[in-house]
Amino acid sequence: METFDSIIIGSGVGGLATAICLARAGQKVVVLEQHYVPGGWGHSFTLNGQRFSPGVHYVGLIAEGQSTNELYRGLGIANDMVFFQMNRKGYEHCLINGETINFHAGIENLKRTLSDRFPKEEKNIKKYLTLVERVSYELQLIPKLKGWWQKITVPFRTKHFGKFALFSLKKVIGWHVKDPLLKAVLNIQCGDHGLSPNRACFPVHCSVMSHYFDGGFYPMGGGGGIIKAMTTGVKRNGGEIRVKQSVSKILIENKKAIGVQLKDGQQIFAKTIVSNADPSITYLNLIGKEHLSKGLIKKLEKTKYSVTSLILFLTLDMDVTQFGIDSGNIWMMKDENDDQNFDNLMNQPITEGDDFPAIFISCTSIKDPVSFNGRYHNFEVVTYVNYDQLSEFNGLEDYHNDRYKAFKEIVINKLMNNLEKIIPNAKKHVVQAELGTPKTNEFYINSTRGNVYGTEKTLNQVGPFSFKNKTEIENFFLCGSSTLSHGVSGATHSGVSAASAILNCKPDDLLVKNLDQKLRIYDAEDVSTWPEWVHKKRSDKIRKFKEN
């Protein structure tokens, strides 16, 4: 009979962060992952030698002294990571109705460049972006307020958050900005939480926007670079990670979690169980309603999950830089009617029409220059869809039939039609084009309805209404994007928060100050910033490709 101090179900960044903290505190920890590689949405994979990352497209606040940098340093994994800063003059390229508007790194730069393009809105731009900055700051301040005096002064310390917290993004931006195109530009990052402006929670959008105000950064090795550093961190501290370990049941005895049962019948026991899986999968599939309170069952019945996705993993044999492709993300929208475009994605049949009203494009071979073989460029092209639109494939034990293959071909062609608007004749240069669907998400990530952001980030499902790390079942905890926050940084923080609840300490207590830990950060497109070893890795990659 195997026993551990803690068993962690799922190896997403939340589960891995929990494991690092608990192992470093001296616990005997094991992470169980149902996939054949760890990482959840953070993992990377290769297709015919080309690397892709389905869930990590950029990370913010990576610069020295910023919160994500401090997070990785505090976890003791910074030395194992390298980040490349994306185009400072356009880490986000907004392509709306044929016009390109760029997000510059630095909030003052962003205010200036947007004001240059929309001079009549200059005052409104500055006021709105300052509000976004303040609301985000106050949102992060709330959990840090301690003691009687700080708590009683919360309304004064968080007055901007309090004034706008209960309104949708569409309402708040409508009160500040009038130009329809400018609204669409400022709303473009709704794609980072998967909600249209009329449903998006304003504070959540503020948090997302401010996370990238100082620019976007991409990890060397894609998302897998982060996962490799985190798994190394777990093992370095004595923890264990096991793949192809599908948990079928969380063992409950006298209202306490005591272990797990794997699909092969093996049982493993521990003092603490942590789930990095979705709350619905965790509670309804692994635990069972018979062990849950009526209140929790009611909450689960009302819980809605975020959008699901179609992801094209594409390799092109051409010099895409001649068409303006660089390390910046591209958000392409048909026109400035962002709510309508999102509704069309959700409600129109996926196979209808020649292209999609909104897509996201990431060229990883430029973001991560070490991955470039000197000839091929790799892309992830993403759009959101309604899970119910795949009803004919849902519920099947094996959905890989001829209709599914035909469906994928239609979708690939539509996404390529979008891409050809900026890279003419791209179809003639395709080396490989493989499509990930909501069914792919379910299979590899085991996410409810193939969702990409955990629970839907509407007002009634975030903050005090989100799922907590500490649960009603003794010795059982949750982490991941349905708890504290979503995204790479948010989910990682959720793992630290879960570990602090288990160890009965503050999250900051688990982030160890170590001056020897330092993230290496270089400019993705400025070769003069690269150290010799980066040049060598890149030249080795090019040489090996030519030899083959």
N, C-alpha and C positions, 0 to 999 in steps of 0.2 A: 504494500500500500504506500503510494507516494504522498508525501505531505510537504507543504510549503508554507511560508508565512503569508504570501499573497499570490493569487492567480489573477492574471490580467487577460481578459478575453478580447482579442483584437489588437493588431499592431499598428494602428494609425498613429499619428504623431502624439495624440492625447494619451493613448495607452503606453507608448514608449517613454513619454515624459514621466508618467506615473511610475513606470518601472525603474527609470534612472534614479528618481528621488528615493524610492523605497529601498532599492538595492544599496544606494549610497548610505542610507540610514542603518544598514546592517541586516536588512531582511533577506530571506531566501525567496527569490522571486522567479516566477516563470511566466512568459508571455505565450499565449496560444493563438496561432493564426491559421485560419481555414484555407487561405490561398497558399500557393507554393513559394511565394516570396513575401517578406514582411513589408509593411508600409501603408496599407489601405490606399486612400486617395493620393498619398504621397509617393507611392512607388513609381519606378521607371521600368521600362521593358524595351527589348530590342526586336525589330522586325528586319530580317536580312541584314543585320549589322548596323542598322540605324536606330538610334535611341529616341524614345518618346516618353513624355510624362503627362498622363491624363488629367491630373488634378492640380499640379503646381505650375503656375504660369508667371508669377512674380511675387515677391515678398517686399514689404515696406519696413521702414524704421530700422534699417540695417547698419547705417553709418555709426561710427564710433560714438558711444555715449547714449545712443537711442535704445528704445525698449526691447526690440527684437534682438539687437546685438547683445544687450545685457542679459537677456533671457538665455541665449546660447552660451554665453560666457559663464553664467551662473549654473548652468547644467553641466559645465565642464566638457563641452563638445565643440567649442569655437575653434580650437586648433585643428580640428578634423574637417573644417568646412572652408570653402572658397566661394565668394559671390562676385558676380560681374554686374556693375551698374549699367542699367539700360540707358538708352539715348536721353541725355539730360534735357534736350530741347524738344523731346516728344516721347516720353515713356508711354504715353497713351496717344494714339492718333484716332481722332473721331472723324470718320468718313460718313457724312450725312448728306444724302441727296447729291452726291458728287463733289461736295466741298470738304476739304480737310482742315480741321482745327486741332492744334496740338496742346497737350498738357505739358508744360515745362516743369522741371523739378524746382522746388522752392516756391512757397506760397506767394511771395512777393512777385516772383517772375510770372507765376500763373495769373495773378491779378493784372499785371502790366500787359501781358500778351493778349488776354481776353478783352481788356479795355481797349487795346489798339484795334482789335477786330470789331468790337461793339462799343464805339465811343459814347453813344447816347446812354449806355447802361453802366458807364464807368463807376459812378457812385454806388449803384445797386450791386455791382460785382464785388466791390471792396466790402460793402456791408454784409453781403450774403456769405462770402468766404470767411470773413472774420467770425460771423455767427457759427458757421460749421466748425471752425477751430475751437471756439469757446465751448460749444455744446459737447464736443468730443472730449475736451479737457475735463469738463465737469462730470461727464459720464464716468470717466476713469477715476475721478476724485472721490466719488460717493463711497465706494467700498473701503477707501483708505481713512475715512473720517472716524475717529475714535474718541471716546470720552464724552462726558455730558455736554461740555461747552461746544465742541465741534458738531455734535449731533443736533443740538438745539439751533445752531446757526446754519444748518443745511440749506434752508430756503434762500438765504442770502449768498451762500457760497456757490449755489447751483441755480441761480435765477434764470439764466438763459435756457438751461435744460428744462427747468420747471415750466417755463412759459411755452415751449414748443414741443415737449415730449409726447403729448397726446395727439399730435396731428400727423397726417401723412406728409410724405415728401412733396407731393404735388401741391398741397395747400400752402406749405411754408415757402416753397420756391415761387409759387404764384403771387405771394404777398411781397416778394422782393424783386422779381425779375419779370419783365413783360415780353421780351423778344422770344418768339417760339423756338428759333434755332439755338439761341443761347440756353434756353431751358433744357433743350435736348442734350446739349453738350454737357451741362452741369449734372444731368441725370444719367449720363452714359454709363457710369460705374454701378448702376443698378444691376448690371450683369454680375457683379461680384457678390450679390446676395440673392439674385434670382427673383426679384419682384418688380412689377411695374410701378411707376411713381405714385399712382393713385392708391396703391396698397402698401407701399414701402413705409416702414417705420422711420421717421425722420432721424432720431438719434442713431439708429443703426447705420443709416447712410452717412451721417456725419463721421462716425467711427471709421467706416471704410474709406471715405475721401481723405480724411486727415492721416490715415495710415500710410497713404502714398504721397502726401504733399511734398515730401523731400525726395520723391522719385521711386522708381521700381528697381529691384535687384533680382537677379536670377542665379540660382545655385549651380556651380559646376557639377556636371553629372545629372542635371535636372533635379526633379523631386527626389530621385534616388540618392543624390548627394547628401541631402538632409537625412534621409532614412539610414544611410550607411553610417553617418556620424552618430546617430542616435542608437542604432543597434550596437555599435562599437562601445558607446557609453554604457549601455546596459551590461554587456559582457565584461567590460573592464571592471565594473563594480560587483561582479559575481553573479549577475542575473543570467537567466537562460531564455532563449527564444526558440520556439518550436513551430515549424510550418507544417502544413497539411494536417492540422489538428482541429478538426471541426467539432465544436462543442454542441451537444444535443440537448443538454439539460444542466441547469444550475441546481445543485442539491440544497434543499431547504429542510431544516429540522428544527422543530420548536420555534418557528419564525426567525431562524438564524440561517444565514448562508454558510455552508460548511465545505463546499467543494463543487466540482463539476463532473459531468459524465460526457465522455466523447462518443462520437457516433459508432465507434467499434465496441462500445460497452465499457471501456476502461474508465475507472473513477480516480480522480485526483483530489486531494483534500487540502484545505488551507484555512488559516485563521481569518483571512480577508479575501473577498472576491471583488474584482473591479471589471465592469463591462465598458468597452469602448464601442460596442455595437449600438445601433439605434435603440431608443427606449422601447419602441413597439416590439422589435425583434427580441430585445432583452426580456421584457416583462411578459409578453404574451406567448412567445415561442419557447424561451429558455426557462422561464420561471413558472408561468401558468397562473390563470386568474384565481385559482383556489388559494393562492398565497398572498393575494393583493387585497388592499382595502377597497371599499366601494368608491371612495374619493379618487384613488389612483386609477381605478378602472374607468371611471367617468372622464378623468383627465386624458387618458389614453384614447378613449373613443372620440374625443374632440380634437385630438392632436392632428395637425396637418403637416405634411412634409413638403420640403422645397421642390422646385422643379427638377426634372430629369433632363438628360442631354443626349445629343448626337455629337460624336467626336470623330472627325476625319483625321486619320494619321497618314500624312502625305509626304512623299519624297519626290522632289523635282530635280531633273538634270538640266539646270540652266542657271545663269547668273541673275538671280532675282534682284540684286542690288540696283541694277539698271532701271528698275521700275519703282525705285524709292523704298524698297523693303529694307528695314533696318532692325535694330534690337527692340524698338518700341512695339507695344501691343497695338493691334488695329481693331477698333470697334466700328463695324459697318452697319448703318441703318438706312433703310429705304428712304425715309424722310423724317421730319422732326416730330411726327406724331408717335412718340414713344409708347404711350399707353395702347394705342391702336395696333402698333407693330407687335407689341407683346401679346395682346389679345389674339392677334392672327396666328402667332406661333402656337398658342395654347389651343385654339379652337378650329383652325382650318386643317383639313386632312393633310398629313405630312407629305404625301406623294403628289398633291396638287400643286400646280404652278411650276414655273421654270427655275425659281430661286427662292431664298428665304428672306423675309423682311429685315432680319437682324442676325448678324453672326459676329464671332470673335476670332481673330487670327493671331497666331503666335509663331514666329520663325525661330525655333530653338537653336538652329545651327549658327545663328548670328548672336543670339543672347548668350550662348555658351560657346565661345570661339574654339575651345579645346575639342569640341565634338565635330567640328567641320573637317571633312576629308578632302577639301580642296575642289570639290566638284558638285556634290549633291547638297541640296538644302532641304531641311525637314520642317514640316509645319504641323501644328494642331489647329484645326478649324472646327469651331464649336458653335452649336446653336441649341436653344432650349425647346423642349416639346412637352406635350401633355402625355403622361404615362398611359392614360386611357386610350390614346390614339393607336396604341399597339395592342388593342384588345384581342386581335386574332392570334397573337403570339403569347399572350399572357396565360399562365396556368398550364402550359404544355410542358411535359417532362423533357422533351427535346424539340426546341423551336427551330432548329437548323434545317428547315425544309426548303423546297424550291421557291415558295412564296416569300420566305424570309430573305433568301438570296436576291430575289428580284427586287424586293423592297430596298435592300441595301444599295443595289446598283442605281436605283432611281434617286435615292438620297445623295449618293456620292456625286452623281451628275449635277444635281441641284446645287450642292455646295461648291462644286467646281465652276458652275456658272457664276456664282458670287465671286469667287476668287479671280476669275478671268476679267472682272471689271477693273482690277488693279494690276493683274499679271496677264496680259493678253496671250492667248494661245498656250496657256499653262497645260491644258489637256494633252497637248502634243509632246510634253516633256515629262509625263508621269512615269516614275520608276516603280512606285508602289502606292496604292491607295486602299487603306483598310478602314472600315467603319466600326466604331464602337457605338452601341445603342443602349437604351435603358436595360435591355436584357443582359448586355455585357456588364453593366454596372451591378446588376443584381448578382450575377454569377461570381465576379471577381471581388467586388467590394462588400457584397451581402448587405446592401442598403435598401431600406423600405422603398418600394416603388422606384428603385433606381435613383433615388434622390442624390443631389450633389452637395447640399449644404446642411444636411440634418433637418431639423424641424424648420418649417417656414418661419421667416423672421418678421412676422407681423407683430403689432403692438401687444397682442394678448398672448404671445409665446416667447417673449424675450424678457430679460431682466428678472424681476421677481416672479414672473410667470413661467420661466424656463424650468427645465428639469434640474434639480440640484445634484451636486456631487454626492452628498450624504442622503441615503434613501430611508424609507420606512422599515426596511428589512435590516435587521442587525447584521453587522459585518459585511454589508453589501454596498458598493459605491458605483457611481457612473462617472465617465469622463467623455470627452469628444465634443463635436460641433453642435449637439443638441443641448449642451449644458451652458457653460460660461459664454462661449462665443464660437464663431465659425472661422474658416480660413486657417492657413498654416500657423500663424502666430496665436490666434484665438484658441484653436484646438490644443496647441502645445501648452498654453497657459492653463487650460482646463485640466490637463494632466497634473500639473504642479499643484493646482487647487485641490484635486482629488487626493493627492498624496498628503497634502497638509491636513485635510480632514481626517485621514486615516491616522496620521502621526500626532494629531492634536497640536498643531503649531500653525504659524502664519506662513502663507506661500513664500514670502520674502526670506523666511528662515531657511528655505530649501535651496535658494539660489546663492551659491557660495561665491564670495568675492575672491577672485584669483587673478592677480596681475599677470600671471604667465599665460592666461587664456586670451587669445586675440583672433578675431576674424580677419581673414585676408580678403581685401576688396580691391578689384581692379575695374577699369573701364572696358566694357564689352567691345567697343569699337576703336579705342585708342591704343594701338599696339605699343606705344612708348611707355604705357603704365604697366605692361606685363613684365614680370620677372623672367629670367632666362628659362626656368623650368616650364613655364606656360608655353613659351615659344617652342621648346623641345617637344612637349607633349603634342602640340599641334602639328609640328613638322613630322613627328613619328606617325601620327594618324594619316597624314597625307601620303607619306612614303609607303606605308602598309597598304593603303588603298590602291596606289599605283602598281604595287607589286602583284596585287591580286587581279 
